[in-house]
Structures are given as structure tokens and as C-alpha cells.
Amino acid sequence: MRAVTGDVLEPVEGRFDLVVFDLPFRWFPARDMAERATTDPGYRALTAFFDGVRSRLTRRGRMLVFFGTSGDLDFLRELAARHGFTVETVAGVTALGREEPVSYYTFRMSWEQVLRVTSRSRSRCPPGATRPS
């Protein structure tokens, strides 16, 4: 196993079977130094990650993405769907936040490569098979 660190996907090179992303899931600017680790103003890092991660995954590659309800879960799911990823919740926990309970999730995300059938491959029949008329 090889672990690689970088800023979103830079300067990471190569293709991976598994990408683990524990992103800041609050979209607003940090109000103080303590919040800097948990905020991503305008979801710039999150969007950059999804824009580039498919090119870093192997054919069967997948991701584990951590996210919480103090972030915009609908936006995360929309971004994943827009980039062709399926989303499955594999773990979750709820904790008492400052004002209300907050849930944290681990999502497994993967994408299916679409098999493109060419006219040439459609024209072939297996031995002994007959083509319907």
C-alpha cells in the first residue's frame, strides 16, 4: 500500500484503487482559526476534487468520502451523480453538536465504465447462434 498526500489532487500522480477523502464539509469562510480545518468556502476544494478524481481512479477504483450534516449533503450527492458516481452509505454516527445533533457519514463512491457496443461487435454472433430477423 502507498499513501500519498497533497492539496486536493495536486501534486498527486498515478491511478489508485482507493481514494480516501476527508474534506472540510462546511461551505462558508472560517470565522476563526479553529474552523479553518472544517470549512471550504464555496465548496471550491470539493468541486475540484470531483472534477479531477475520475482520472486518478483505476477502472474498478472507488472512494471513501467522509461528510456530515453540518455540510450540504444534497450538494455532495448532486456532485457525485453529476460525475457518474454511485453513492452508498457504509457507516454513520450522530453526535451532539453545539445546538443540535450532527450526523457524520462514510460514503463509498464508485463509477461504472460504460461498455460501448460498436456496430462491428453487434454484427457478430457466437458460433451456433442464429441472428433474429
The first five atom37 places (N, CA, C, CB, O) and aatype in JSON, in Angstrom:
{
  "aatype": [12, 1, 0, 19, 16, 7, 3, 19, 10, 6, 14, 19, 6, 7, 1, 13, 3, 10, 19, 19, 13, 3, 10, 14, 13, 1, 17, 13, 14, 0, 1, 3, 12, 0, 6, 1, 0, 16, 16, 3, 14, 7, 18, 1, 0, 10, 16, 0, 13, 13, 3, 7, 19, 1, 15, 1, 10, 16, 1, 1, 7, 1, 12, 10, 19, 13, 13, 7, 16, 15, 7, 3, 10, 3, 13, 10, 1, 6, 10, 0, 0, 1, 8, 7, 13, 16, 19, 6, 16, 19, 0, 7, 19, 16, 0, 10, 7, 1, 6, 6, 14, 19, 15, 18, 18, 16, 13, 1, 12, 15, 17, 6, 5, 19, 10, 1, 19, 16, 15, 1, 15, 1, 15, 1, 4, 14, 14, 7, 0, 16, 1, 14, 15],
  "atom_mask": [
    [1, 1, 1, 1, 1],
    [1, 1, 1, 1, 1],
    [1, 1, 1, 1, 1],
    [1, 1, 1, 1, 1],
    [1, 1, 1, 1, 1],
    [1, 1, 1, 0, 1],
    [1, 1, 1, 1, 1],
    [1, 1, 1, 1, 1],
    [1, 1, 1, 1, 1],
    [1, 1, 1, 1, 1],
    [1, 1, 1, 1, 1],
    [1, 1, 1, 1, 1],
    [1, 1, 1, 1, 1],
    [1, 1, 1, 0, 1],
    [1, 1, 1, 1, 1],
    [1, 1, 1, 1, 1],
    [1, 1, 1, 1, 1],
    [1, 1, 1, 1, 1],
    [1, 1, 1, 1, 1],
    [1, 1, 1, 1, 1],
    [1, 1, 1, 1, 1],
    [1, 1, 1, 1, 1],
    [1, 1, 1, 1, 1],
    [1, 1, 1, 1, 1],
    [1, 1, 1, 1, 1],
    [1, 1, 1, 1, 1],
    [1, 1, 1, 1, 1],
    [1, 1, 1, 1, 1],
    [1, 1, 1, 1, 1],
    [1, 1, 1, 1, 1],
    [1, 1, 1, 1, 1],
    [1, 1, 1, 1, 1],
    [1, 1, 1, 1, 1],
    [1, 1, 1, 1, 1],
    [1, 1, 1, 1, 1],
    [1, 1, 1, 1, 1],
    [1, 1, 1, 1, 1],
    [1, 1, 1, 1, 1],
    [1, 1, 1, 1, 1],
    [1, 1, 1, 1, 1],
    [1, 1, 1, 1, 1],
    [1, 1, 1, 0, 1],
    [1, 1, 1, 1, 1],
    [1, 1, 1, 1, 1],
    [1, 1, 1, 1, 1],
    [1, 1, 1, 1, 1],
    [1, 1, 1, 1, 1],
    [1, 1, 1, 1, 1],
    [1, 1, 1, 1, 1],
    [1, 1, 1, 1, 1],
    [1, 1, 1, 1, 1],
    [1, 1, 1, 0, 1],
    [1, 1, 1, 1, 1],
    [1, 1, 1, 1, 1],
    [1, 1, 1, 1, 1],
    [1, 1, 1, 1, 1],
    [1, 1, 1, 1, 1],
    [1, 1, 1, 1, 1],
    [1, 1, 1, 1, 1],
    [1, 1, 1, 1, 1],
    [1, 1, 1, 0, 1],
    [1, 1, 1, 1, 1],
    [1, 1, 1, 1, 1],
    [1, 1, 1, 1, 1],
    [1, 1, 1, 1, 1],
    [1, 1, 1, 1, 1],
    [1, 1, 1, 1, 1],
    [1, 1, 1, 0, 1],
    [1, 1, 1, 1, 1],
    [1, 1, 1, 1, 1],
    [1, 1, 1, 0, 1],
    [1, 1, 1, 1, 1],
    [1, 1, 1, 1, 1],
    [1, 1, 1, 1, 1],
    [1, 1, 1, 1, 1],
    [1, 1, 1, 1, 1],
    [1, 1, 1, 1, 1],
    [1, 1, 1, 1, 1],
    [1, 1, 1, 1, 1],
    [1, 1, 1, 1, 1],
    [1, 1, 1, 1, 1],
    [1, 1, 1, 1, 1],
    [1, 1, 1, 1, 1],
    [1, 1, 1, 0, 1],
    [1, 1, 1, 1, 1],
    [1, 1, 1, 1, 1],
    [1, 1, 1, 1, 1],
    [1, 1, 1, 1, 1],
    [1, 1, 1, 1, 1],
    [1, 1, 1, 1, 1],
    [1, 1, 1, 1, 1],
    [1, 1, 1, 0, 1],
    [1, 1, 1, 1, 1],
    [1, 1, 1, 1, 1],
    [1, 1, 1, 1, 1],
    [1, 1, 1, 1, 1],
    [1, 1, 1, 0, 1],
    [1, 1, 1, 1, 1],
    [1, 1, 1, 1, 1],
    [1, 1, 1, 1, 1],
    [1, 1, 1, 1, 1],
    [1, 1, 1, 1, 1],
    [1, 1, 1, 1, 1],
    [1, 1, 1, 1, 1],
    [1, 1, 1, 1, 1],
    [1, 1, 1, 1, 1],
    [1, 1, 1, 1, 1],
    [1, 1, 1, 1, 1],
    [1, 1, 1, 1, 1],
    [1, 1, 1, 1, 1],
    [1, 1, 1, 1, 1],
    [1, 1, 1, 1, 1],
    [1, 1, 1, 1, 1],
    [1, 1, 1, 1, 1],
    [1, 1, 1, 1, 1],
    [1, 1, 1, 1, 1],
    [1, 1, 1, 1, 1],
    [1, 1, 1, 1, 1],
    [1, 1, 1, 1, 1],
    [1, 1, 1, 1, 1],
    [1, 1, 1, 1, 1],
    [1, 1, 1, 1, 1],
    [1, 1, 1, 1, 1],
    [1, 1, 1, 1, 1],
    [1, 1, 1, 1, 1],
    [1, 1, 1, 1, 1],
    [1, 1, 1, 1, 1],
    [1, 1, 1, 0, 1],
    [1, 1, 1, 1, 1],
    [1, 1, 1, 1, 1],
    [1, 1, 1, 1, 1],
    [1, 1, 1, 1, 1],
    [1, 1, 1, 1, 1]
  ],
  "atom_positions": [
    [[0.85, -1.16, 0.0], [0.0, 0.0, 0.0], [0.9, 1.24, 0.0], [-0.97, -0.01, 1.23], [1.95, 1.27, 0.65]],
    [[0.46, 2.25, -0.75], [1.19, 3.5, -0.84], [0.25, 4.62, -0.45], [1.78, 3.73, -2.27], [-0.84, 4.75, -1.02]],
    [[0.65, 5.44, 0.52], [-0.14, 6.61, 0.92], [0.46, 7.85, 0.29], [-0.2, 6.74, 2.48], [1.67, 8.02, 0.26]],
    [[-0.42, 8.72, -0.2], [0.01, 9.94, -0.88], [-0.77, 11.1, -0.3], [-0.19, 9.83, -2.43], [-1.97, 10.98, -0.06]],
    [[-0.11, 12.23, -0.09], [-0.81, 13.43, 0.38], [-0.6, 14.56, -0.61], [-0.32, 13.85, 1.79], [0.37, 14.57, -1.36]],
    [[-1.52, 15.49, -0.6], [-1.41, 16.65, -1.48], [-2.54, 17.61, -1.21], [0.0, 0.0, 0.0], [-3.33, 17.41, -0.29]],
    [[-2.62, 18.67, -2.0], [-3.68, 19.66, -1.89], [-4.76, 19.3, -2.9], [-3.13, 21.13, -2.12], [-4.57, 19.52, -4.1]],
    [[-5.86, 18.77, -2.44], [-6.92, 18.18, -3.24], [-6.27, 17.07, -4.08], [-7.64, 19.26, -4.15], [-6.01, 16.0, -3.53]],
    [[-6.0, 17.27, -5.35], [-5.35, 16.23, -6.16], [-3.97, 16.64, -6.65], [-6.22, 15.89, -7.34], [-3.36, 15.91, -7.43]],
    [[-3.47, 17.75, -6.22], [-2.15, 18.21, -6.65], [-1.17, 18.04, -5.51], [-2.19, 19.68, -7.12], [-1.55, 18.34, -4.38]],
    [[0.0, 17.63, -5.7], [0.68, 17.14, -6.9], [0.61, 15.63, -7.05], [2.13, 17.57, -6.87], [1.57, 15.02, -7.52]],
    [[-0.49, 15.02, -6.67], [-0.65, 13.56, -6.72], [-0.66, 13.09, -8.17], [-1.94, 13.12, -5.99], [-1.37, 13.64, -9.01]],
    [[0.13, 12.06, -8.45], [0.16, 11.47, -9.78], [-0.17, 9.99, -9.68], [1.54, 11.68, -10.46], [0.02, 9.38, -8.63]],
    [[-0.67, 9.42, -10.74], [-0.95, 8.0, -10.78], [-2.43, 7.71, -10.69], [0.0, 0.0, 0.0], [-3.26, 8.61, -10.58]],
    [[-2.74, 6.4, -10.73], [-4.13, 5.94, -10.64], [-4.21, 5.01, -9.44], [-4.59, 5.22, -11.96], [-3.27, 4.27, -9.14]],
    [[-5.35, 5.04, -8.75], [-5.47, 4.35, -7.48], [-6.74, 3.5, -7.43], [-5.47, 5.34, -6.33], [-7.75, 3.83, -8.04]],
    [[-6.65, 2.39, -6.69], [-7.81, 1.53, -6.46], [-8.73, 2.14, -5.41], [-7.37, 0.13, -6.02], [-9.94, 1.91, -5.44]],
    [[-8.16, 2.92, -4.49], [-8.93, 3.52, -3.42], [-8.41, 4.92, -3.13], [-8.88, 2.65, -2.15], [-7.21, 5.13, -2.97]],
    [[-9.33, 5.88, -3.08], [-9.02, 7.26, -2.68], [-9.87, 7.56, -1.45], [-9.31, 8.29, -3.86], [-11.09, 7.38, -1.47]],
    [[-9.23, 8.02, -0.39], [-9.91, 8.39, 0.85], [-9.88, 9.91, 0.94], [-9.25, 7.72, 2.11], [-8.82, 10.52, 0.86]],
    [[-11.07, 10.52, 1.11], [-11.16, 11.98, 1.13], [-11.95, 12.42, 2.36], [-11.84, 12.51, -0.18], [-13.15, 12.17, 2.46]],
    [[-11.27, 13.06, 3.29], [-11.89, 13.61, 4.49], [-11.85, 15.12, 4.33], [-11.15, 13.13, 5.82], [-10.93, 15.79, 4.79]],
    [[-12.86, 15.63, 3.67], [-12.86, 17.03, 3.27], [-13.51, 17.93, 4.31], [-13.56, 17.18, 1.95], [-14.29, 17.47, 5.14]],
    [[-13.19, 19.21, 4.26], [-13.95, 20.17, 5.06], [-15.35, 20.27, 4.46], [-13.25, 21.58, 5.1], [-15.48, 20.55, 3.27]],
    [[-16.38, 20.05, 5.25], [-17.72, 19.97, 4.65], [-18.61, 21.16, 4.92], [-18.4, 18.76, 5.12], [-19.81, 21.11, 4.62]],
    [[-18.07, 22.21, 5.46], [-18.86, 23.44, 5.62], [-18.44, 24.42, 4.51], [-18.66, 24.08, 7.05], [-17.25, 24.6, 4.26]],
    [[-19.41, 25.04, 3.86], [-19.18, 25.82, 2.64], [-18.84, 27.29, 2.89], [-20.38, 25.74, 1.77], [-18.52, 28.0, 1.94]],
    [[-18.9, 27.75, 4.11], [-18.7, 29.18, 4.39], [-17.25, 29.45, 4.83], [-19.68, 29.65, 5.48], [-16.54, 28.53, 5.22]],
    [[-16.83, 30.72, 4.77], [-15.47, 31.05, 5.24], [-15.35, 30.82, 6.74], [-15.14, 32.52, 4.89], [-16.31, 30.98, 7.49]],
    [[-14.16, 30.45, 7.16], [-13.9, 30.22, 8.59], [-14.06, 31.51, 9.38], [-12.48, 29.64, 8.79], [-13.64, 32.58, 8.95]],
    [[-14.69, 31.39, 10.55], [-14.86, 32.55, 11.43], [-13.66, 32.74, 12.35], [-16.13, 32.39, 12.26], [-13.44, 33.83, 12.87]],
    [[-12.88, 31.67, 12.54], [-11.68, 31.76, 13.37], [-10.71, 30.65, 12.96], [-12.04, 31.65, 14.9], [-11.03, 29.84, 12.09]],
    [[-9.55, 30.6, 13.58], [-8.53, 29.62, 13.22], [-9.01, 28.19, 13.45], [-7.25, 29.87, 14.01], [-8.66, 27.29, 12.68]],
    [[-9.8, 27.97, 14.48], [-10.28, 26.61, 14.77], [-11.16, 26.07, 13.65], [-11.06, 26.61, 16.09], [-11.17, 24.86, 13.41]],
    [[-11.91, 26.93, 12.97], [-12.81, 26.49, 11.89], [-12.11, 26.28, 10.55], [-13.9, 27.5, 11.71], [-12.71, 25.72, 9.63]],
    [[-10.87, 26.71, 10.42], [-10.19, 26.6, 9.13], [-10.08, 25.17, 8.62], [-8.81, 27.19, 9.23], [-10.07, 24.94, 7.41]],
    [[-10.01, 24.2, 9.53], [-9.9, 22.79, 9.12], [-11.23, 22.2, 8.7], [-9.31, 21.96, 10.25], [-11.27, 21.11, 8.13]],
    [[-12.32, 22.89, 8.97], [-13.65, 22.31, 8.68], [-14.45, 23.12, 7.68], [-14.44, 22.19, 9.96], [-15.63, 22.84, 7.47]],
    [[-13.84, 24.11, 7.04], [-14.58, 24.92, 6.07], [-13.91, 24.88, 4.7], [-14.69, 26.37, 6.56], [-12.69, 24.75, 4.58]],
    [[-14.74, 25.0, 3.69], [-14.31, 25.03, 2.28], [-15.19, 26.07, 1.59], [-14.44, 23.6, 1.59], [-16.21, 25.73, 0.99]],
    [[-14.79, 27.35, 1.66], [-15.63, 28.42, 1.11], [-16.07, 28.15, -0.33], [-14.89, 29.75, 1.17], [-15.25, 27.96, -1.23]],
    [[-17.39, 28.14, -0.52], [-17.95, 27.92, -1.86], [-17.75, 26.5, -2.38], [0.0, 0.0, 0.0], [-17.98, 26.24, -3.56]],
    [[-17.32, 25.59, -1.52], [-17.02, 24.21, -1.9], [-16.04, 24.13, -3.06], [-18.3, 23.47, -2.27], [-16.17, 23.29, -3.94]],
    [[-15.05, 25.04, -3.05], [-14.04, 25.03, -4.12], [-13.22, 23.74, -4.12], [-13.1, 26.24, -3.97], [-13.02, 23.15, -5.18]],
    [[-12.75, 23.29, -2.95], [-11.94, 22.06, -2.89], [-12.78, 20.84, -3.24], [-11.33, 21.89, -1.49], [-12.31, 19.96, -3.96]],
    [[-14.0, 20.78, -2.74], [-14.88, 19.65, -3.03], [-15.16, 19.54, -4.53], [-16.2, 19.8, -2.25], [-15.1, 18.46, -5.1]],
    [[-15.46, 20.67, -5.15], [-15.74, 20.68, -6.59], [-14.49, 20.3, -7.39], [-16.25, 22.08, -7.02], [-14.59, 19.53, -8.34]],
    [[-13.33, 20.83, -7.01], [-12.07, 20.49, -7.7], [-11.78, 18.99, -7.57], [-10.9, 21.31, -7.13], [-11.3, 18.37, -8.51]],
    [[-12.06, 18.43, -6.41], [-11.84, 17.01, -6.2], [-12.68, 16.18, -7.17], [-12.18, 16.63, -4.75], [-12.15, 15.31, -7.86]],
    [[-13.98, 16.45, -7.24], [-14.84, 15.68, -8.13], [-14.52, 15.95, -9.6], [-16.3, 16.01, -7.86], [-14.68, 15.06, -10.43]],
    [[-14.07, 17.15, -9.92], [-13.69, 17.45, -11.31], [-12.5, 16.61, -11.77], [-13.37, 18.93, -11.46], [-12.37, 16.34, -12.96]],
    [[-11.63, 16.21, -10.84], [-10.41, 15.52, -11.25], [-10.23, 14.09, -10.78], [0.0, 0.0, 0.0], [-9.31, 13.41, -11.24]],
    [[-11.05, 13.61, -9.87], [-10.76, 12.32, -9.25], [-10.94, 11.13, -10.18], [-11.64, 12.14, -8.05], [-10.22, 10.14, -10.02]],
    [[-11.85, 11.17, -11.13], [-12.04, 10.01, -12.0], [-10.78, 9.66, -12.77], [-13.18, 10.27, -12.97], [-10.5, 8.49, -13.02]],
    [[-10.03, 10.68, -13.15], [-8.79, 10.41, -13.89], [-7.71, 9.82, -12.99], [-8.28, 11.69, -14.53], [-6.68, 9.36, -13.48]],
    [[-7.94, 9.82, -11.68], [-6.96, 9.26, -10.73], [-7.37, 7.87, -10.24], [-6.8, 10.19, -9.54], [-6.62, 7.23, -9.51]],
    [[-8.56, 7.39, -10.64], [-9.03, 6.08, -10.22], [-8.76, 5.03, -11.29], [-10.52, 6.13, -9.9], [-8.83, 5.31, -12.49]],
    [[-8.44, 3.82, -10.84], [-8.33, 2.71, -11.78], [-9.73, 2.35, -12.27], [-7.64, 1.47, -11.11], [-10.73, 2.91, -11.82]],
    [[-9.79, 1.42, -13.19], [-11.08, 1.04, -13.78], [-12.1, 0.62, -12.72], [-10.89, -0.09, -14.79], [-13.28, 0.93, -12.83]],
    [[-11.65, -0.08, -11.71], [-12.53, -0.52, -10.63], [-12.31, 0.31, -9.36], [-12.3, -2.01, -10.33], [-12.72, -0.1, -8.27]],
    [[-11.68, 1.45, -9.5], [-11.38, 2.28, -8.35], [-12.63, 2.82, -7.66], [0.0, 0.0, 0.0], [-13.68, 2.98, -8.28]],
    [[-12.48, 3.1, -6.39], [-13.59, 3.65, -5.61], [-13.04, 4.64, -4.59], [-14.4, 2.53, -4.9], [-11.83, 4.78, -4.43]],
    [[-13.96, 5.31, -3.92], [-13.56, 6.31, -2.93], [-14.31, 6.06, -1.63], [-13.84, 7.74, -3.45], [-15.41, 5.52, -1.63]],
    [[-13.7, 6.47, -0.54], [-14.38, 6.6, 0.73], [-14.37, 8.09, 1.03], [-13.68, 5.76, 1.89], [-13.31, 8.71, 1.13]],
    [[-15.55, 8.67, 1.16], [-15.69, 10.11, 1.38], [-16.42, 10.31, 2.7], [-16.47, 10.79, 0.19], [-17.47, 9.72, 2.94]],
    [[-15.85, 11.15, 3.56], [-16.44, 11.45, 4.86], [-17.14, 12.79, 4.78], [-15.36, 11.46, 5.97], [-16.61, 13.75, 4.22]],
    [[-18.36, 12.87, 5.34], [-19.14, 14.1, 5.26], [-20.14, 14.13, 6.41], [-19.88, 14.21, 3.89], [-20.49, 13.09, 6.95]],
    [[-20.59, 15.32, 6.78], [-21.52, 15.46, 7.89], [-22.7, 16.35, 7.57], [0.0, 0.0, 0.0], [-22.69, 17.08, 6.58]],
    [[-23.73, 16.26, 8.41], [-24.95, 17.02, 8.17], [-24.79, 18.51, 8.44], [-26.06, 16.47, 9.02], [-25.7, 19.29, 8.14]],
    [[-23.67, 18.93, 9.01], [-23.45, 20.38, 9.11], [-22.98, 20.94, 7.77], [-22.41, 20.69, 10.22], [-22.83, 22.15, 7.61]],
    [[-22.74, 20.05, 6.8], [-22.46, 20.44, 5.43], [-23.71, 20.21, 4.58], [0.0, 0.0, 0.0], [-24.76, 19.83, 5.1]],
    [[-23.59, 20.45, 3.29], [-24.72, 20.32, 2.38], [-24.69, 18.94, 1.73], [-24.69, 21.44, 1.3], [-24.09, 18.76, 0.67]],
    [[-25.34, 17.97, 2.36], [-25.36, 16.6, 1.85], [-25.99, 16.5, 0.46], [-26.12, 15.7, 2.8], [-25.54, 15.71, -0.37]],
    [[-27.02, 17.29, 0.21], [-27.65, 17.27, -1.12], [-26.66, 17.69, -2.2], [-28.88, 18.18, -1.14], [-26.64, 17.1, -3.28]],
    [[-25.85, 18.72, -1.9], [-24.85, 19.16, -2.88], [-23.81, 18.07, -3.13], [-24.16, 20.46, -2.41], [-23.42, 17.85, -4.27]],
    [[-23.36, 17.4, -2.08], [-22.4, 16.31, -2.23], [-22.96, 15.22, -3.13], [-22.02, 15.72, -0.86], [-22.29, 14.77, -4.06]],
    [[-24.2, 14.8, -2.88], [-24.82, 13.76, -3.7], [-25.02, 14.22, -5.15], [-26.17, 13.35, -3.09], [-24.82, 13.44, -6.08]],
    [[-25.41, 15.47, -5.33], [-25.58, 16.02, -6.68], [-24.25, 16.04, -7.43], [-26.16, 17.45, -6.61], [-24.2, 15.67, -8.61]],
    [[-23.2, 16.46, -6.76], [-21.87, 16.49, -7.37], [-21.41, 15.08, -7.76], [-20.85, 17.15, -6.42], [-20.87, 14.88, -8.84]],
    [[-21.64, 14.13, -6.88], [-21.26, 12.74, -7.16], [-22.03, 12.22, -8.38], [-21.54, 11.83, -5.93], [-21.45, 11.62, -9.28]],
    [[-23.34, 12.45, -8.41], [-24.16, 11.99, -9.53], [-23.75, 12.66, -10.83], [-25.64, 12.26, -9.24], [-23.69, 12.01, -11.88]],
    [[-23.47, 13.95, -10.78], [-23.07, 14.7, -11.98], [-21.8, 14.12, -12.59], [-22.85, 16.19, -11.64], [-21.6, 14.19, -13.8]],
    [[-20.92, 13.55, -11.75], [-19.67, 12.98, -12.23], [-19.75, 11.46, -12.41], [-18.55, 13.33, -11.28], [-18.73, 10.8, -12.61]],
    [[-20.97, 10.9, -12.33], [-21.19, 9.5, -12.63], [-20.89, 8.52, -11.51], [0.0, 0.0, 0.0], [-20.67, 7.34, -11.77]],
    [[-20.87, 8.98, -10.27], [-20.58, 8.09, -9.15], [-21.85, 7.59, -8.48], [-19.71, 8.81, -8.13], [-22.82, 8.33, -8.33]],
    [[-21.84, 6.34, -8.08], [-22.88, 5.81, -7.22], [-22.46, 6.09, -5.78], [-23.11, 4.27, -7.46], [-21.26, 6.13, -5.48]],
    [[-23.42, 6.29, -4.89], [-23.14, 6.63, -3.51], [-23.83, 5.62, -2.6], [-23.6, 8.08, -3.18], [-25.03, 5.4, -2.69]],
    [[-23.04, 5.02, -1.71], [-23.56, 4.06, -0.74], [-23.07, 4.47, 0.64], [-23.12, 2.59, -1.1], [-21.87, 4.69, 0.84]],
    [[-23.97, 4.58, 1.6], [-23.59, 4.89, 2.97], [-23.09, 3.61, 3.63], [-24.78, 5.51, 3.77], [-23.82, 2.62, 3.7]],
    [[-21.84, 3.63, 4.12], [-21.27, 2.43, 4.73], [-21.11, 2.57, 6.25], [-19.93, 2.13, 4.1], [-20.92, 1.57, 6.94]],
    [[-21.18, 3.79, 6.77], [-21.09, 4.0, 8.22], [-21.68, 5.35, 8.56], [-19.61, 3.9, 8.71], [-21.74, 6.24, 7.72]],
    [[-22.12, 5.49, 9.78], [-22.67, 6.76, 10.24], [-22.73, 6.8, 11.75], [0.0, 0.0, 0.0], [-22.88, 5.77, 12.41]],
    [[-22.61, 8.0, 12.29], [-22.71, 8.2, 13.73], [-23.32, 9.58, 13.95], [-21.31, 8.07, 14.43], [-23.08, 10.51, 13.18]],
    [[-24.1, 9.71, 15.01], [-24.69, 11.0, 15.35], [-24.13, 11.45, 16.69], [-26.25, 10.91, 15.41], [-24.03, 10.67, 17.63]],
    [[-23.75, 12.72, 16.75], [-23.18, 13.3, 17.96], [-23.93, 14.59, 18.29], [-21.66, 13.57, 17.8], [-24.55, 15.18, 17.41]],
    [[-23.86, 15.02, 19.52], [-24.5, 16.26, 19.92], [-23.61, 17.42, 19.5], [-24.75, 16.29, 21.45], [-22.47, 17.54, 19.95]],
    [[-24.15, 18.3, 18.61], [-23.43, 19.48, 18.17], [-23.64, 20.62, 19.15], [0.0, 0.0, 0.0], [-24.18, 20.42, 20.24]],
    [[-23.23, 21.82, 18.76], [-23.4, 22.98, 19.62], [-24.86, 23.28, 19.92], [-22.77, 24.19, 18.99], [-25.22, 23.62, 21.04]],
    [[-25.71, 23.14, 18.89], [-27.13, 23.48, 19.05], [-28.06, 22.31, 18.79], [-27.48, 24.6, 18.12], [-29.16, 22.26, 19.34]],
    [[-27.63, 21.37, 17.97], [-28.48, 20.23, 17.61], [-27.6, 19.06, 17.24], [-29.44, 20.59, 16.44], [-26.4, 19.23, 17.02]],
    [[-28.16, 17.86, 17.17], [-27.36, 16.69, 16.78], [-26.81, 16.83, 15.36], [-28.21, 15.41, 16.89], [-27.45, 17.41, 14.49]],
    [[-25.61, 16.31, 15.16], [-24.95, 16.32, 13.86], [-24.59, 14.88, 13.51], [-23.67, 17.24, 13.85], [-24.07, 14.15, 14.36]],
    [[-24.87, 14.47, 12.29], [-24.53, 13.11, 11.85], [-23.33, 13.17, 10.91], [-25.74, 12.45, 11.14], [-23.2, 14.07, 10.09]],
    [[-22.46, 12.19, 11.06], [-21.27, 12.07, 10.23], [-21.34, 10.73, 9.51], [-19.95, 12.19, 11.08], [-21.69, 9.72, 10.12]],
    [[-21.01, 10.73, 8.22], [-21.15, 9.54, 7.39], [-19.88, 9.22, 6.65], [-22.28, 9.72, 6.42], [-19.05, 10.09, 6.36]],
    [[-19.73, 7.93, 6.35], [-18.72, 7.47, 5.41], [-19.48, 6.94, 4.21], [-17.78, 6.36, 6.05], [-20.33, 6.05, 4.33]],
    [[-19.17, 7.49, 3.05], [-19.8, 7.07, 1.79], [-18.79, 6.33, 0.94], [-20.37, 8.29, 1.02], [-17.64, 6.76, 0.79]],
    [[-19.22, 5.21, 0.37], [-18.42, 4.54, -0.64], [-18.95, 5.01, -1.97], [-18.49, 2.96, -0.51], [-20.15, 4.92, -2.24]],
    [[-18.06, 5.52, -2.8], [-18.47, 6.01, -4.12], [-17.67, 5.28, -5.18], [-18.26, 7.56, -4.24], [-16.45, 5.11, -5.06]],
    [[-18.36, 4.85, -6.21], [-17.7, 4.18, -7.32], [-18.38, 4.59, -8.61], [-17.72, 2.63, -7.14], [-19.48, 5.14, -8.6]],
    [[-17.73, 4.31, -9.71], [-18.32, 4.65, -11.0], [-18.17, 3.44, -11.91], [-17.64, 5.91, -11.63], [-17.21, 2.68, -11.84]],
    [[-19.15, 3.3, -12.74], [-19.17, 2.19, -13.67], [-18.78, 2.71, -15.05], [-20.57, 1.5, -13.71], [-19.36, 3.66, -15.57]],
    [[-17.79, 2.06, -15.64], [-17.45, 2.42, -17.01], [-18.52, 1.84, -17.92], [-16.03, 1.9, -17.4], [-18.93, 0.68, -17.76]],
    [[-18.96, 2.63, -18.84], [-19.99, 2.19, -19.77], [-19.34, 1.42, -20.9], [-20.81, 3.39, -20.32], [-18.43, 1.92, -21.57]],
    [[-19.81, 0.2, -21.11], [-19.31, -0.61, -22.22], [-19.96, -0.11, -23.5], [-19.61, -2.13, -21.99], [-21.18, -0.15, -23.65]],
    [[-19.16, 0.36, -24.39], [-19.68, 0.87, -25.65], [-19.7, -0.25, -26.68], [-18.83, 2.08, -26.15], [-18.67, -0.86, -26.98]],
    [[-20.86, -0.51, -27.19], [-21.02, -1.56, -28.18], [-20.9, -0.92, -29.56], [-22.4, -2.31, -28.02], [-21.65, 0.0, -29.89]],
    [[-19.97, -1.41, -30.33], [-19.79, -0.87, -31.68], [-20.64, -1.66, -32.67], [-18.31, -0.89, -32.1], [-21.08, -2.76, -32.36]],
    [[-20.85, -1.1, -33.83], [-21.64, -1.8, -34.85], [-20.93, -3.09, -35.25], [-21.87, -0.91, -36.09], [-21.59, -4.07, -35.59]],
    [[-19.6, -3.1, -35.21], [-18.86, -4.3, -35.56], [-19.12, -5.42, -34.55], [-17.35, -4.0, -35.64], [-19.33, -6.57, -34.93]],
    [[-19.12, -5.08, -33.24], [-19.35, -6.12, -32.24], [-20.8, -6.58, -32.25], [-18.97, -5.61, -30.84], [-21.08, -7.72, -31.88]],
    [[-21.73, -5.72, -32.65], [-23.13, -6.12, -32.73], [-23.38, -7.07, -33.89], [-24.01, -4.91, -32.87], [-24.34, -7.84, -33.86]],
    [[-22.52, -7.02, -34.91], [-22.77, -7.83, -36.1], [-22.3, -9.26, -35.92], [-22.09, -7.21, -37.29], [-22.65, -10.13, -36.73]],
    [[-21.52, -9.53, -34.88], [-21.02, -10.89, -34.68], [-21.99, -11.71, -33.84], [-19.63, -10.87, -34.02], [-22.57, -11.2, -32.87]],
    [[-22.16, -12.97, -34.21], [-22.96, -13.91, -33.42], [-22.04, -14.99, -32.91], [-24.12, -14.52, -34.27], [-21.08, -15.36, -33.59]],
    [[-22.3, -15.51, -31.71], [-21.5, -16.64, -31.22], [-21.69, -17.84, -32.12], [-21.88, -16.99, -29.76], [-22.72, -17.96, -32.78]],
    [[-20.71, -18.73, -32.17], [-20.84, -19.93, -33.01], [-22.1, -20.7, -32.63], [-19.59, -20.83, -32.86], [-22.38, -20.9, -31.44]],
    [[-22.86, -21.13, -33.62], [-24.08, -21.92, -33.41], [-25.31, -21.08, -33.13], [0.0, 0.0, 0.0], [-26.41, -21.61, -33.09]],
    [[-25.14, -19.78, -32.93], [-26.3, -18.91, -32.66], [-26.87, -18.4, -33.97], [-25.92, -17.73, -31.74], [-26.14, -18.25, -34.95]],
    [[-28.15, -18.15, -33.98], [-28.77, -17.56, -35.17], [-29.21, -16.15, -34.83], [-29.96, -18.41, -35.67], [-29.66, -15.87, -33.72]],
    [[-29.09, -15.29, -35.79], [-29.47, -13.89, -35.61], [-30.97, -13.76, -35.84], [-28.68, -12.95, -36.58], [-31.49, -14.26, -36.84]],
    [[-31.68, -13.09, -34.9], [-33.11, -12.9, -35.12], [-33.35, -12.01, -36.34], [-33.77, -12.28, -33.87], [-32.57, -11.1, -36.61]],
    [[-34.43, -12.28, -37.08], [-34.71, -11.48, -38.27], [-35.63, -10.35, -37.97], [-35.29, -12.31, -39.35], [-35.96, -9.57, -38.86]]
  ]
}
